[in-house]
């Protein structure tokens, strides 16, 4: 099982590694929550870490991801 610390860097790194950076926040969130919707490519369902974030709501993950991205953008701008 993949265990990760819920901080901005870990979230962004996880999304980048698993999805190859091809998607926005939606697909990585579906992956983290263990979604069974068709929108999530089947190849991600067998990857370690699938469903590890199911203890948080979709809304929480979206807010967290947006906050993390804004922090990165602010860090780059300064």
C-alpha positions as CSV (number, residue, x, y, z in Angstrom):
1,X,0.0,0.0,0.0
2,X,1.1,3.5,-0.8
3,X,1.2,5.7,2.3
4,X,1.7,9.4,1.8
5,X,1.8,12.5,3.9
6,X,-1.0,14.9,3.1
7,X,1.0,17.9,2.2
8,X,1.2,20.0,-0.9
9,X,4.4,18.5,-2.3
10,X,3.3,14.9,-1.8
11,X,-0.1,15.5,-3.4
12,X,1.4,17.1,-6.5
13,X,4.2,14.6,-6.8
14,X,1.7,11.7,-6.5
15,X,-0.5,13.2,-9.2
16,X,2.4,13.7,-11.5
17,X,3.9,10.3,-11.1
18,X,0.7,8.3,-11.4
19,X,-1.0,10.1,-14.3
20,X,2.2,11.3,-16.1
21,X,1.0,14.9,-15.8
22,X,-1.6,14.5,-18.6
23,X,-4.6,15.5,-16.6
24,X,-5.8,18.3,-14.3
25,X,-7.0,17.6,-10.8
26,X,-10.0,15.5,-11.7
27,X,-8.4,12.2,-12.8
28,X,-5.9,12.1,-9.9
29,X,-8.7,12.7,-7.4
30,X,-10.7,9.9,-8.9
31,X,-7.6,7.7,-8.5
32,X,-7.1,8.7,-4.9
33,X,-10.7,8.1,-4.0
34,X,-10.8,4.7,-5.8
35,X,-13.5,5.7,-8.2
36,X,-15.1,3.1,-10.5
37,X,-16.3,5.7,-13.1
38,X,-15.4,5.1,-16.7
39,X,-13.7,8.5,-16.9
40,X,-10.7,7.0,-14.9
41,X,-8.6,4.9,-17.3
42,X,-8.5,1.2,-16.3
43,X,-4.7,1.2,-16.2
44,X,-4.7,3.3,-13.0
45,X,-7.0,0.9,-11.0
46,X,-4.2,-1.7,-10.5
47,X,-1.6,0.9,-9.4
48,X,-0.6,0.9,-5.7
49,X,-2.3,3.7,-4.0
50,X,-5.6,3.4,-5.8
51,X,-8.3,4.4,-3.3
52,X,-5.9,5.5,-0.5
53,X,-7.7,8.8,-0.3
54,X,-11.2,7.5,0.0
55,X,-11.5,8.7,3.6
56,X,-11.8,12.3,2.2
57,X,-14.7,13.7,0.0
58,X,-14.3,14.7,-3.6
59,X,-15.0,18.3,-2.5
60,X,-12.2,18.1,0.1
61,X,-9.6,16.8,-2.5
62,X,-10.6,19.5,-5.0
63,X,-10.2,22.2,-2.5
64,X,-6.9,20.7,-1.2
65,X,-5.5,20.4,-4.8
66,X,-6.5,23.9,-5.7
67,X,-4.9,25.2,-2.6
68,X,-1.7,23.3,-3.2
69,X,-1.5,24.6,-6.8
70,X,-2.1,28.1,-5.7
71,X,0.8,27.8,-3.2
72,X,3.1,26.6,-5.9
73,X,2.1,29.4,-8.2
74,X,2.6,32.0,-5.4
75,X,6.0,30.4,-4.7
76,X,7.0,30.7,-8.3
77,X,5.8,34.3,-8.6
78,X,7.9,35.5,-5.7
